[in-house]
Amino acid sequence: MRRFWTVTVAALMLGATAASAAPYYYPGANPGTGQYPGARAYGPQPRAARTTAPAPDAIVRQGIDRLKGFMARGGAAQPPEIKAFLNREISPYFDFNYMAKWAGGATYQRMNEEQRRMFSLKLKSMFFSALARNLGTYSNTSPRIDVSRPRARGSSGEVDVMTRVQPDRGYPVKLTFRFYRSKDGWKVFDVTANGTSAVAYYRKYFNQAAREGAIEACCR
């Protein structure tokens, strides 16, 4: 049986797919960073926070604790129940509108406001649906998880929080949460595991969908 946290990491990273060791970089990406051509041109710029909020590493620890607590309850939770929990408890840590701008790239710039809203909702649904499916079977064995202090990304205003997940069996996974500071505090807008970026994967996925079915294919 696949271990709970190994599956969790895989689902967080690849969203629309099952666990895979193969990287899903956008062509020309810089492995290990999740960067791809034109990302900065299309990505939103950091906004100054207006309120006092928990530090990014504290947010990561809170999210891990809540997820572990939910999955440790008696009885096996079904995907719909898990997805409802993720939307209620884990979703506030993310900014899917911000993530959609990065993942959509040039296609996002051509969308109208309603299309952008639908695109963001689809991205969120794919992300949490895959996570809920994969969390349907797990073991109660919790790994050791070390959370590092936030590391600034140059002068961009973004920070990385790196974690090391060591299961009881198998190889460790290096998980990095990328944050920007919104008006509502720190928000996650990308996650990388062992160098594989979720945003880079979705960018490739939606670019292909746009080529095959125009913009509407990314919004329904």
N, C-alpha and C positions, 0 to 999 in steps of 0.2 A: 504493500500500500504506500502511495506517495505521502510523504510527511506534510503535515499541515502548513508549516511555514515555507517549505520549498514551493508548494503549490501557490501559496499566497504571493510570494515574490514573483513567480512566473506570471500569474494573472495580473498583478499590478503592472508589470512591465509590458506585456504584449497585448493586454486588453482583449482584442478581437480574436486571439488565437490561443491554442493550448501552449503548454510550456515547450520551449525550443531553445537549443543551444546556439542556433544560427543567428547572427546579428541581422537586424532589419534597418540598416542605415539608408537614408536617402543617398542616391548616387553622389559621390564626391564629398561625403561627410567626413569629418575628422573623428575617427574612432576614439571612444572614451569621453567625448565631449557632447555628443548629440548635436553638434553644429552642422549646418548644411548650407549650400549656396543660397544667399538671399534671406537667410533667417532674420538677421538684424533689420533688414529693410522692411520686412513685413511684420515683425514682432512688435508688440506694444512696448512703450517705454515705462519704466518704473514710476510709480506715483508716491508722493510723500504720505506717510501715515499721519492721520489726524488724531488717533487715539492710542492710548497705551495698550499694548497687546503682548501676549506671551512670546518669548523668544522662539525662533524656528526649531531649535533642538527640543525645547519643552513641548512644542506642538507634536513633533514626531513621537515623543515618548507617550503623550496623551493618546494619540491615535493607536499606537501599538497596544497600550493597556486596555483601551476600550474594545478593540478587536479581539484580543486574547480573552477578555472577560466574557464577551458574547459567545465565542466559540467554545468556551469551557463549560457552558451550561449543560445540564443533563439533557440527553436526547439529541438526535441529529436534526439540525435545522435544514429546511428545504430551501432551494434557491430563491423562491419569491420572498420568503421571510428574511433571508440573508440580504437580498437586494434592498428590501425596505429598511433594514438596519443600516446598511451602507449609505443610503440616501439620507437617512435621518442623522446619523452620528459621524460618519466619515466625510460626507460630501462638503460640510462647512470648511474643512481644511484645504479644499481645492478651489481654484477659480477656473471653471470650465470655459467661460467666455474668453478669458485670457489665453487658455490653452488652445482654444479653437482658432484664435488669430495666428498663433504659431503653426499649428497643424495645417490650417487652410492655405497659408501662403498667398500666392497670386490669385488662387481661386476664391479665397475669402474676400479679397479686395473687390472682386466683381459681384459679390452678393449684395442684395438689398437687405434692409434691416430684418425683415421677416425670415429671409433665407438664413441669415446669420444666427438668428434665434433658434431656428430649427436645426441648423448644423451643430450648434453648441449642445443642444439637447440630445442629438443623436450620438455625438462623441461621448457624452456622459453616460448614456444608456449602454453603449457598447462596452465601455470601460467597466462599469459596475455589473453588467449582466455576465460578462466573462468571469469576473472575480467571484460572483455569487455561485455560478455553476461549479467552479473549481473548488470552492470552499465547502461544497456539499459533502465531500468525503475527506476525512482528515484523521490524524491521530492526536491524542491529547498531549503528546510529548512536545514541550516547548524548548526551543533552542536558546542558546545564549545570544543576546542581541546587545552589541555595544554601539552606542550613539555618540558621535563625536561633536565637538563644539562647531558652531556655524563658521564657514569659511567664505569670506567675501570674494566675489568674482570681479576683480578689478574695480573700476569706478562706476559700474553699471547699476549699482544699488541692489543687485541680486546676491543671494548667498546660497551655498551648498551645505547640506547636512548629510554627512556620510555615516552609514551604519554598516556593521559587519554582522551577518547572520550566520551563526555556526550551529547547524542541526546536530542531533545526536549521532547521525550517520551521514556520510556523504561530504561533499566539499562545501566550504563556506561561500556565501554570496555577498558581494559588495553592493550595497544599495545606496544610491544618492538621491536625495530629495532636493529639487531646485525650487527656491522661494523668491518671490518678489514682494515688496511692501506696498500693499494696497491701502485705500482709505479706511478699510476695515481691519487692518493688521496684516501679518504675514500670511501668504497663501502659496500653496504648492501649484506649480504650473508644468512641471515635468518630473519624471522619475527615471533613473537609469539603473540598470542592474548589470554588473560586470561589463560596463561600457555600452549597453544597448539602451537607446533612448526611446521612451514611449511616444513622445511627440514626433520624433523622426520616423518611427514606424507608421503612425497615423498620417503623417504628411504623404508618405509614399502610397498608403492605402487610398486616401482620398484623391490624390492626383490621378491614380489609375481609374477610380470611379468617375472622375470628371471627364477624363478622356473618352471613356466608354459610354457615358450617359449624360454628359453635360452637367451643369451645376446642380440641377434638380436631383441628380443621383446621390449627391452628398447630403441632401437635406431630408430625405424620406426613409 
